[in-house]
């Protein structure tokens, strides 16, 4: 009996210690500690209520006991303790109720802050997020959202403070580490920025692709920062080419000169872009802005039918861009991410002036040599217009056509391009259908094969294949081109191989969209199988998916048989 009482006493004292600790934490200056104490109190209350309900469900079996023992009278300490616990329970319930009410208010303020952020009104967004935090101090999303708004305003130190608070709420908050990495990058704390991004990978390995991009941004900016320091040192030391490049840019910034004045200055400047110092000085002395904001140069770019002078200006600028972007990723970024470049570069690539088209292609080929350059192209240029411009190079019979298709092939292998293509296929399909309608006798055979191969590779994706198969015009163009190539199998053998690979993928679409089209495909396949060049069909299919190549012919034949009357 004494042991039982001792055990009860120790249990009671332990509860008092825990409750006292919770009270101290609820009075803490740290809001996160306070909120955690409230949550712990709610858990204890829920546990207590469950135990009380369990006790109330118990019944006494023997109710006829004579002279039952009387409960001992409660002493003052026990009474005070029960009163204290009752007071704690009431206080905790009130706190829990207020927390639920504040959560609703904080969520509403967060949504208002998000609306302001989308409008670009970052000051109002910060105000709403701050009001939300007054309602609920441990709502991590309000800290990370406010940090993002601070970054937009360039207040990186305040962003870092908010990220720290978000991590106090949740030590595995990847969004906090992302904004923290971005803020440190802006402050040129490159090592710390890398650590933040690497922490994201430790928390969530599935974000490896995104983290790789973040770390690449850090490396590129650190490299650009070093280039700018070295370039400034060269300028301060009086290096001739550095000083001349700076003076030339100042001369080119003069407004309202004749076009040939700018063309001549740009040609001289281009010849000076021999190493990293001059290319970096072009950037640091606003070279891109001087070119893009010059009204005379802009008129030369925008004129539809360019005369000899306008052509000279455009070509000189394109050559300058190639020179300043050579082995300089930061210059590439500034060029491609300029607001006007998204439309301008594809339009120059589609120009009716051959030299402008050639120089535009050379610039894009240079950019696409690196993964970073391809990412810039895919992320910031008008890809529909770019696709149309690139396939238009099939008009050329020289290596420019193959170069353009090589560029398109490299872009099409990128997952981001494939995502764009699938989402934008209705707008991109007319250009590809136009390729299939071309006369193979007046088109570069190698470039045509490359373009059809791109379509075949993209059609391997089920969603893309479904949209292609749904286009009657696209399907008919495939068959018409096959018929043209059959007129001279020896000359167009490679085109037939590639085209049949595309048809193979389209035939994998189930159910077949058009029975008539399926019959025509079957007849073409049977014609090739029965002819002296029947091996073409086998070779073509063997170049496709090995799991499907063995039965595609039978599948096409089966579709054909299904359309016949019994």
C-alpha atoms as one frame of an Amber mdcrd trajectory, in Angstrom:
protein
   0.000   0.000   0.000   2.829   2.331   0.904   4.600   1.504  -2.356   1.461
   2.379  -4.297   1.121   5.727  -2.564   4.785   6.488  -3.157   4.357   5.662
  -6.847   1.305   7.911  -7.098   3.196  10.709  -5.378   6.140  10.457  -7.750
   3.784  10.399 -10.723   2.014  13.485  -9.404   5.287  15.362  -8.845   6.455
  14.456 -12.346   3.243  15.880 -13.814   3.719  19.058 -11.788   7.287  19.420
 -13.121   6.147  18.907 -16.703   3.293  21.353 -16.341   5.571  23.918 -14.732
   7.961  23.552 -17.644   5.113  24.039 -20.112   4.042  27.209 -18.285   7.560
  28.584 -18.500   7.735  27.784 -22.203   4.353  29.415 -22.860   5.751  32.585
 -21.272   8.951  32.408 -23.323  10.101  35.373 -25.442  10.626  33.000 -28.361
   7.296  32.703 -30.245   8.248  29.335 -31.709   8.890  27.931 -28.205   5.545
  29.340 -27.046   3.611  27.785 -29.913   5.278  24.401 -29.401   4.328  24.535
 -25.709   0.714  25.205 -26.671   0.702  22.222 -29.007   2.184  19.981 -26.282
  -0.437  21.190 -23.834  -3.196  20.345 -26.299  -1.810  16.830 -26.615  -1.771
  16.393 -22.803  -5.341  17.627 -22.523  -6.524  15.282 -25.225  -4.823  12.386
 -23.419  -6.428  13.431 -20.086  -9.902  13.644 -21.649  -9.526  10.187 -23.170
  -8.548   8.770 -19.763 -11.530  10.459 -18.120 -13.888   9.018 -20.719 -12.384
   5.596 -20.115 -12.873   5.958 -16.342 -16.486   7.013 -16.806 -17.176   3.855
 -18.801 -16.041   1.599 -15.959 -18.723   0.072 -13.661 -18.567  -1.390 -10.157
 -19.583  -5.054 -10.133 -20.203  -5.523  -6.400 -22.501  -2.735  -5.168 -23.590
  -4.497  -1.928 -20.407  -4.141  -0.010 -21.037  -3.381   3.669 -19.334  -0.444
   5.245 -17.229   0.498   2.229 -14.061   2.337   3.093 -14.433   6.052   3.090
 -12.250   8.098   0.782  -9.666   9.937   2.769 -10.254  13.615   3.082  -8.230
  15.671   0.649  -5.606  17.836   2.170  -5.007  21.417   1.097  -2.077  20.547
  -1.161  -4.143  18.060  -3.141  -6.969  20.549  -3.483  -4.624  23.271  -4.686
  -3.021  20.872  -7.164  -6.381  19.868  -8.646  -7.388  23.486  -8.911  -4.097
  24.269 -10.584  -4.565  21.441 -13.110  -8.147  22.528 -13.790  -6.936  26.064
 -14.385  -4.253  24.773 -16.726  -6.778  22.730 -18.654  -9.080  25.700 -19.069
  -6.218  27.942 -20.167  -4.973  25.397 -22.673  -8.438  24.974 -24.179  -8.767
  28.723 -24.564  -5.339  28.897 -26.196  -6.241  26.078 -28.590  -9.454  27.850
 -29.543  -7.608  31.121 -30.155  -5.009  29.256 -32.241  -7.682  27.800 -34.493
  -9.236  31.216 -34.947  -5.849  32.812 -35.616  -5.004  30.080 -38.144  -8.060
  31.044 -40.194  -7.095  34.724 -40.066  -3.440  33.979 -40.896  -4.432  31.891
 -43.915  -6.636  34.700 -45.211  -3.812  37.222 -44.805  -1.409  34.860 -46.566
  -3.732  34.690 -49.582  -3.970  38.486 -49.687  -0.186  38.659 -49.534   0.114
  36.170 -52.386  -2.264  38.234 -54.516  -0.174  41.342 -53.924   3.015  39.416
 -54.727   1.600  38.255 -58.067   0.733  41.878 -58.906   4.329  42.861 -58.167
   3.281  44.911 -55.126   5.926  43.439 -52.841   5.588  46.084 -50.108   1.911
  45.233 -49.636   2.714  41.532 -49.746   5.237  41.980 -46.909   2.657  43.918
 -44.904   0.043  41.162 -45.254   2.510  38.392 -44.409   3.604  40.363 -41.337
  -0.007  40.756 -40.223  -0.442  37.025 -40.641   2.579  36.363 -38.430   1.044
  38.547 -35.719  -1.811  36.052 -35.671   0.326  32.916 -35.847   4.006  33.182
 -35.053   5.030  29.665 -36.136   3.479  29.618 -39.649   6.590  28.867 -41.697
   5.030  29.619 -45.087   4.527  33.241 -44.026   8.243  33.525 -43.238   9.328
  31.989 -46.553   6.834  34.042 -48.554   7.945  37.230 -46.850  11.574  36.275
 -47.480  10.787  35.913 -51.173   9.203  39.376 -51.213  12.234  40.852 -49.436
  14.486  39.299 -52.092  12.407  40.927 -54.810  13.044  44.285 -53.113  16.747
  43.554 -52.676  16.517  43.446 -48.879  18.556  40.261 -48.552  19.439  40.531
 -44.853  15.776  40.627 -43.830  15.161  37.672 -46.149  17.847  35.701 -44.341
  16.289  36.488 -40.949  12.922  35.200 -42.154  14.536  32.042 -43.506  16.094
  31.431 -40.083  12.674  31.740 -38.439  11.156  29.334 -40.982  13.858  26.789
 -40.129  13.055  27.192 -36.424   9.509  26.182 -37.297  10.671  23.313 -39.517
  14.341  22.406 -39.742  13.688  20.538 -43.019  12.015  23.443 -44.837  13.592
  23.248 -48.312  11.908  26.476 -49.404  13.733  28.334 -46.637  17.076  26.929
 -47.800  16.238  27.886 -51.394  15.543  31.536 -50.527  18.521  31.587 -48.189
  20.760  30.330 -50.987  19.361  32.961 -53.332  19.920  35.762 -50.817  23.497
  34.678 -50.123  24.120  34.494 -53.875  22.963  38.090 -54.261  25.281  39.064
 -51.399  28.130  37.215 -53.178  28.491  34.726 -50.335  29.086  31.946 -52.830
  30.274  29.214 -50.446  27.334  29.738 -48.091  24.930  29.790 -51.024  26.253
  26.411 -52.178  25.843  24.984 -48.677  22.191  26.067 -48.634  21.461  24.413
 -51.976  23.332  21.245 -50.987  21.243  21.104 -47.818  18.139  20.912 -50.020
  19.594  17.822 -51.679  20.292  16.213 -48.299  16.681  16.760 -47.254  15.099
  15.723 -50.556  17.324  13.802 -53.029  14.507  13.920 -55.599  15.283  17.606
 -56.158  18.659  16.755 -57.667  17.882  18.370 -61.044  16.771  21.639 -59.469
  19.726  21.715 -57.084  22.073  21.136 -60.005  20.636  24.208 -61.726  20.957
  26.283 -58.545  24.592  25.279 -58.051  25.296  26.051 -61.698  23.927  29.562
 -61.171  26.268  30.032 -58.222  29.269  28.866 -60.249  28.412  31.115 -63.190
  27.877  34.197 -61.046  31.090  33.607 -59.101  32.942  33.246 -62.393  31.352
  36.445 -63.737  32.275  38.297 -60.544  35.901  37.215 -60.903  35.925  38.272
 -64.563  34.632  41.718 -63.638  37.305  42.197 -60.975  40.070  41.226 -63.397
  38.625  43.430 -66.148  38.478  46.423 -63.825  42.085  45.824 -62.786  43.120
  45.829 -66.463  41.232  49.056 -67.032  42.762  50.678 -63.952  46.225  49.629
 -65.081  45.713  51.452 -68.382  45.728  48.403 -70.692  45.305  49.771 -74.221
  42.582  47.414 -75.460  40.589  47.816 -72.252  40.673  51.614 -72.416  39.875
  51.629 -76.137  36.907  49.283 -75.655  35.510  51.557 -72.956  35.960  54.653
 -75.144  34.327  52.970 -78.122  31.264  52.091 -76.077  30.996  55.710 -74.976
  31.181  56.777 -78.631  28.489  54.274 -79.678  26.185  55.596 -76.952  25.791
  58.872 -78.885  22.197  59.058 -80.191  20.829  59.910 -83.638  23.898  59.159
 -85.736  23.670  57.686 -89.251  23.471  53.836 -89.395  26.918  53.457 -90.970
  28.440  55.393 -88.052  27.236  52.679 -85.679  28.084  49.851 -88.088  31.677
  51.058 -88.360  32.107  51.461 -84.624  30.595  48.046 -83.951  32.934  46.383
 -86.462  35.975  47.934 -84.732  34.628  46.906 -81.329  34.064  43.344 -82.573
  37.694  43.037 -83.611  38.754  44.026 -80.095  36.742  41.266 -78.374  39.679
  38.865 -78.278  39.789  37.820 -74.635  37.766  37.730 -71.445  38.787  41.224
 -70.312  37.327  43.059 -73.300  34.189  40.870 -73.351  33.611  41.536 -69.670
  34.166  45.298 -70.057  31.534  45.262 -72.780  29.113  43.921 -70.180  30.160
  46.111 -67.258  30.022  49.279 -69.367  26.440  48.638 -70.500  27.269  47.359
 -73.981  24.061  45.334 -74.286  21.933  48.265 -73.173  23.704  50.671 -75.552
  22.913  48.360 -78.490  19.361  47.420 -77.507  18.209  50.942 -76.637  19.681
  52.692 -79.693  16.717  53.843 -81.773  18.637  53.760 -85.079  19.748  50.178
 -84.504  16.258  49.136 -83.415  14.799  50.532 -86.629  17.337  48.548 -88.635
  16.284  45.359 -86.840  12.561  45.966 -87.205  12.484  46.982 -90.886  10.858
  44.180 -92.882  12.616  44.746 -96.212  16.177  45.626 -95.330  18.337  47.658
 -97.691  22.113  47.311 -97.925  22.802  49.730 -95.058  20.278  48.105 -92.705
  21.644  44.695 -93.616  25.175  45.862 -92.795  24.079  47.166 -89.393  22.211
  43.976 -88.489  25.072  41.720 -89.552  27.595  43.837 -87.628  25.539  43.586
 -84.437  25.111  39.816 -84.821  28.858  39.398 -85.260  29.489  41.561 -82.213
  27.127  39.393 -80.127  28.992  36.293 -81.248  32.295  37.876 -80.247  31.201
  39.070 -76.790  29.381  35.808 -75.991  32.284  33.539 -76.907  33.243  31.579
 -73.763  31.393  34.100 -71.597  28.283  32.598 -69.986  27.241  35.800 -68.225
  27.195  37.706 -71.510  25.154  34.886 -73.033  22.677  35.150 -70.174  22.308
  38.919 -70.518  21.811  38.678 -74.262  19.213  35.902 -74.279  17.322  37.120
 -71.210  16.910  40.648 -72.562  13.151  41.269 -72.954  13.427  41.873 -76.696
  15.560  38.811 -77.489  12.755  36.268 -77.143  11.128  37.568 -80.321  14.094
  39.270 -81.992  16.463  36.304 -82.405  13.869  33.954 -83.985  12.710  36.757
 -86.302  16.294  37.431 -87.455  16.716  33.694 -88.014  13.696  33.810 -90.339
  14.845  36.965 -92.168  14.579  37.126 -95.945  18.180  38.353 -96.046  20.511
  35.304 -96.323  23.463  36.909 -94.519  21.304  37.873 -91.544  19.883  34.342
 -91.364  23.368  32.862 -91.569  24.774  35.067 -88.786  21.716  34.457 -86.600
  22.171  30.704 -87.015  25.862  31.015 -86.182  24.993  32.887 -82.972  22.439
  30.270 -81.860  24.805  27.416 -82.695  27.415  29.084 -80.513  24.956  29.437
 -77.632  23.778  25.824 -77.940  27.269  24.389 -77.513  26.835  24.281 -73.723
  24.086  22.954 -71.501  23.691  26.404 -69.984  23.288  27.971 -73.436  20.648
  25.427 -74.453  18.778  26.115 -71.220  18.774  29.834 -72.027  17.419  29.207
 -75.526  14.675  26.876 -74.327  13.745  29.020 -71.357  13.669  32.478 -72.943
  13.176  32.371 -76.731   9.875  31.997 -78.569  10.239  28.289 -79.362   7.348
  28.117 -81.817   8.874  30.841 -83.987  12.318  29.320 -83.487  11.061  25.929
 -84.694   9.442  27.515 -87.746  12.621  29.430 -88.545  14.868  26.369 -88.190
  12.795  24.098 -90.453  12.714  26.881 -93.043  16.464  26.237 -93.497  15.464
  23.128 -95.450  15.156  25.596 -98.336  18.958  25.653 -98.443  20.830  22.928
-100.253  24.166  23.513 -98.502  25.441  22.756 -94.990  23.274  25.504 -93.445
  20.286  23.136 -93.633  22.152  20.365 -91.804  23.486  22.864 -89.249  19.969
  24.102 -88.508  18.683  20.539 -88.114  21.657  19.724 -85.900  20.702  22.638
 -83.651  17.081  21.485 -83.545  18.168  17.913 -82.781  20.220  19.079 -79.797
  17.334  21.142 -78.435  14.801  18.331 -78.979  16.868  15.969 -76.840  16.442
  18.274 -73.850  13.647  17.260 -71.483  12.495  20.871 -71.111  12.036  21.170
 -74.886  10.039  17.936 -74.906   7.755  19.267 -72.185   7.250  22.478 -74.157
   6.643  20.550 -77.397   3.978  18.352 -75.852   2.173  21.353 -74.368   2.518
  23.484 -77.532   2.070  20.836 -80.216  -1.077  22.369 -81.794   0.953  25.500
 -82.580   4.102  23.637 -83.630   2.506  20.877 -85.725   1.778  23.001 -88.839
   5.515  23.667 -89.303   6.316  19.945 -89.064   3.451  19.059 -91.395   4.930
  21.537 -93.869   8.225  19.630 -93.736   6.438  16.391 -94.705   4.776  18.163
 -97.625   8.101  19.200 -99.134   9.320  17.827-102.436  12.240  15.526-101.528
  13.832  16.143-104.938  14.538  19.792-104.092  15.335  19.312-100.392  18.636
  18.368 -98.813  18.159  14.635 -98.130  20.349  14.481 -95.034  18.667  17.496
 -93.413  15.218  16.119 -94.279  16.106  12.809 -92.606  17.285  14.665 -89.508
  14.034  16.605 -89.257  11.843  13.502 -89.689  13.984  11.665 -87.128  13.277
  14.477 -84.642   9.538  13.956 -85.208   9.981  10.212 -84.731  11.854  10.641
 -81.454   9.304  13.127 -80.117   6.414  10.834 -81.127   7.792   8.110 -78.843
   6.070   9.997 -76.012   2.475   8.729 -75.763   0.834  12.145 -75.293   2.747
  13.595 -78.267   1.981  10.553 -80.418  -1.707  10.838 -79.612  -1.846  14.441
 -80.794   0.129  13.677 -83.952  -2.114  10.722 -84.779  -5.208  12.858 -84.277
  -4.096  15.205 -87.070  -5.437  13.897 -90.347  -3.337  16.406 -92.275  -0.157
  15.223 -90.540  -0.927  11.549 -91.222  -1.754  12.184 -94.875   1.448  14.202
 -95.302   3.460  11.201 -94.038   1.865   8.918 -96.639   2.209  11.466 -99.447
   5.925  11.902 -98.727   6.365   8.118 -98.652   4.693   7.895-102.055   7.025
  10.546-103.486  10.068   8.733-102.135   8.901   5.405-103.625   9.334   6.933
-107.074  13.110   6.658-106.595  13.864   4.237-103.777  17.609   4.237-104.374
  17.807   8.038-104.047  15.480   8.368-101.068  16.188   5.126 -99.233  17.359
   6.915 -96.028  14.296   9.160 -96.064  12.057   6.083 -96.340  13.860   4.399
 -93.450  13.342   7.440 -91.234   9.763   8.044 -92.342   8.775   4.439 -91.644
  10.216   4.827 -88.149   7.846   7.753 -87.598   4.940   5.736 -89.024   5.840
   2.854 -86.731   5.420   5.085 -83.689   2.150   6.520 -84.980   0.809   2.993
 -85.529   1.415   2.227 -81.856  -1.398   4.624 -81.007  -4.432   2.599 -79.932
  -7.101   2.799 -81.082  -6.121   4.005 -84.534  -7.717   7.392 -85.098  -8.563
   6.767 -88.783  -9.319   3.327 -90.213  -8.851   4.693 -93.716  -5.383   5.887
 -92.815  -4.581   2.512 -91.221  -5.589   0.750 -94.442  -3.338   3.031 -96.470
  -0.391   2.421 -94.135  -1.004  -1.330 -94.375  -1.013  -1.226 -98.152   2.212
   0.779 -98.220   3.880  -1.685 -95.869   2.661  -4.691 -97.830   3.807  -3.075
-101.064   7.291  -2.629 -99.641   7.353  -6.158 -98.258   6.344  -7.632-101.606
   8.741  -5.489-103.627  12.381  -6.143-104.379  13.287  -3.649-101.632  11.210
  -5.386 -98.970  14.172  -5.250 -96.642  13.555  -1.527 -96.209  10.572  -2.216
 -93.987  12.450  -4.675 -91.802  15.499  -2.444 -91.438  13.351   0.579 -90.639
  11.413  -1.163 -87.906  14.527  -2.726 -86.428  15.826   0.795 -85.813  12.873
   1.486 -83.529  11.918   0.126 -80.134  13.142  -3.510 -80.032  10.180  -4.491
 -77.876   7.690  -3.384 -80.520   9.591  -3.746 -83.787   8.841  -7.470 -84.128
   5.075  -7.076 -84.191   4.431  -3.674 -85.719   3.982  -5.116 -89.221   1.497
  -7.643 -87.877  -0.261  -4.884 -85.929  -0.641  -2.765 -89.050  -1.840  -5.802
 -91.016  -4.320  -6.647 -88.254  -5.721  -3.097 -88.340  -6.125  -3.511 -92.069
  -7.915  -6.868 -91.717 -10.286  -5.417 -89.126 -11.543  -2.909 -91.667 -12.502
  -5.615 -94.190 -16.089  -7.003 -94.343 -16.698 -10.524 -93.020
